[in-house]
Amino acid sequence: MTAVEYLEESGVPESRWPNFRAWFNWFDQRGLVGVVKDKTEAIRGVAMVRFIPDGAEPAPYVHDESGEDVFVDLVACDGSSVLNNLGRRSDALSSLLGILLRNAGPRRRLIFNRNGKPRSYDYAHFMRKALA
């Protein structure tokens, strides 16, 4: 199963968009898709993020590699326990955050929509709490 198939099977609302695969491919082509697999190589979580300048609106298809903020467009995971990049067991969401931290390095804020409204969190503080 591929990451896009995992998202389609997960039932996330975005998977019903007519342009869902094109939207996913935009992220994938830029290396903005994180995938967590278990020891059998089954996908247990997928996240799609992009970087935006500090304080910028997260307009669709806007990505700035040097952006100080991380906007999380989509996360889907099944809560399974997986081995993280340190060889320790963690849940799929924590492992996705670990991938983000490893690949994105330090940033200023982590932003995602909650109930249709952007919510902003201090990146370092959020990561410390989530990965503790």
C-alpha positions as CSV (number, residue, x, y, z in Angstrom):
1,M,0.0,0.0,0.0
2,T,1.2,3.5,-0.8
3,A,0.9,6.6,1.3
4,V,-1.8,8.0,-0.9
5,E,-3.7,4.7,-0.7
6,Y,-3.4,4.7,3.0
7,L,-4.9,8.2,3.2
8,E,-7.8,7.2,0.9
9,E,-8.5,4.1,3.0
10,S,-8.3,6.1,6.2
11,G,-11.4,8.1,5.3
12,V,-9.9,11.5,5.8
13,P,-12.3,14.1,4.3
14,E,-9.6,15.4,1.9
15,S,-9.4,12.0,0.3
16,R,-12.9,12.7,-1.3
17,W,-11.7,15.8,-3.0
18,P,-11.7,15.5,-6.8
19,N,-8.1,16.7,-6.9
20,F,-6.9,14.7,-3.9
21,R,-4.2,12.8,-5.7
22,A,-2.8,15.9,-7.4
23,W,-2.8,17.7,-4.1
24,F,-1.0,14.8,-2.4
25,N,1.5,14.6,-5.3
26,W,2.4,18.3,-4.9
27,F,3.5,17.5,-1.3
28,D,5.2,14.3,-2.3
29,Q,7.2,15.9,-5.1
30,R,8.6,18.4,-2.6
31,G,9.5,15.8,0.0
32,L,6.8,17.1,2.4
33,V,5.2,13.8,3.2
34,G,6.2,11.8,6.3
35,V,5.4,8.1,6.4
36,V,5.6,5.8,9.4
37,K,5.7,2.0,8.9
38,D,5.7,-0.8,11.4
39,K,8.2,-3.7,11.4
40,T,6.2,-5.5,8.6
41,E,6.5,-2.3,6.5
42,A,2.8,-1.6,6.8
43,I,2.0,2.1,6.8
44,R,0.8,3.2,10.2
45,G,0.8,7.0,9.7
46,V,1.1,9.7,7.1
47,A,1.6,13.5,7.5
48,M,1.7,16.3,5.0
49,V,3.4,19.6,6.1
50,R,4.9,22.7,4.5
51,F,6.9,25.6,5.6
52,I,5.7,29.2,5.5
53,P,7.2,32.5,6.5
54,D,6.6,33.7,10.1
55,G,3.1,35.1,10.4
56,A,2.1,34.3,6.9
57,E,-1.4,32.9,6.1
58,P,-1.2,29.2,5.1
59,A,-2.5,29.7,1.6
60,P,-2.9,26.5,-0.4
61,Y,0.2,25.4,-2.3
62,V,2.5,27.9,-0.7
63,H,5.8,26.5,0.5
64,D,9.0,28.3,1.5
65,E,11.8,25.9,2.4
66,S,13.3,28.6,4.7
67,G,10.0,29.4,6.3
68,E,10.1,29.7,10.0
69,D,6.7,28.1,10.6
70,V,5.5,24.6,9.9
71,F,1.9,24.2,8.7
72,V,0.4,20.7,9.1
73,D,-2.0,20.2,6.3
74,L,-3.0,16.6,7.1
75,V,-2.2,13.8,9.6
76,A,-3.7,10.3,9.6
77,C,-2.5,7.6,11.8
78,D,-3.9,4.5,13.4
79,G,-2.3,4.8,16.9
80,S,-0.2,1.7,16.4
81,S,3.1,1.2,18.2
82,V,6.1,1.5,15.9
83,L,9.8,1.7,16.2
84,N,10.9,5.4,16.0
85,N,14.1,6.6,14.4
86,L,15.9,6.0,17.7
87,G,14.9,2.3,17.8
88,R,12.4,2.8,20.6
89,R,8.7,2.0,20.5
90,S,6.4,5.0,20.2
91,D,3.0,5.6,18.8
92,A,2.6,6.5,15.1
93,L,1.9,10.2,15.8
94,S,5.0,10.6,17.9
95,S,7.0,8.9,15.2
96,L,5.6,11.4,12.6
97,L,6.6,14.3,14.8
98,G,10.1,12.8,15.2
99,I,10.4,12.6,11.4
100,L,9.3,16.3,11.2
101,L,11.8,17.3,13.8
102,R,14.6,15.4,12.1
103,N,13.9,16.6,8.6
104,A,12.8,20.2,9.4
105,G,15.1,21.1,12.2
106,P,14.2,23.9,14.5
107,R,11.4,26.2,13.4
108,R,9.4,28.9,15.2
109,R,5.8,27.7,15.2
110,L,3.7,24.6,14.5
111,I,0.4,25.5,13.0
112,F,-2.6,23.3,12.1
113,N,-6.3,23.8,11.6
114,R,-8.5,22.8,14.5
115,N,-12.2,23.0,13.9
116,G,-11.5,25.0,10.8
117,K,-9.3,27.6,12.5
118,P,-5.5,27.8,12.5
119,R,-4.0,27.1,15.9
120,S,-0.4,28.1,16.5
121,Y,2.0,26.5,19.0
122,D,5.6,27.2,19.9
123,Y,7.5,24.6,17.9
124,A,10.2,23.7,20.4
125,H,7.8,23.6,23.3
126,F,5.3,21.4,21.4
127,M,8.0,19.0,20.3
128,R,9.4,18.7,23.8
129,K,6.0,17.8,25.3
130,A,4.9,15.5,22.4
131,L,8.2,13.6,22.3
132,A,8.9,13.3,26.0
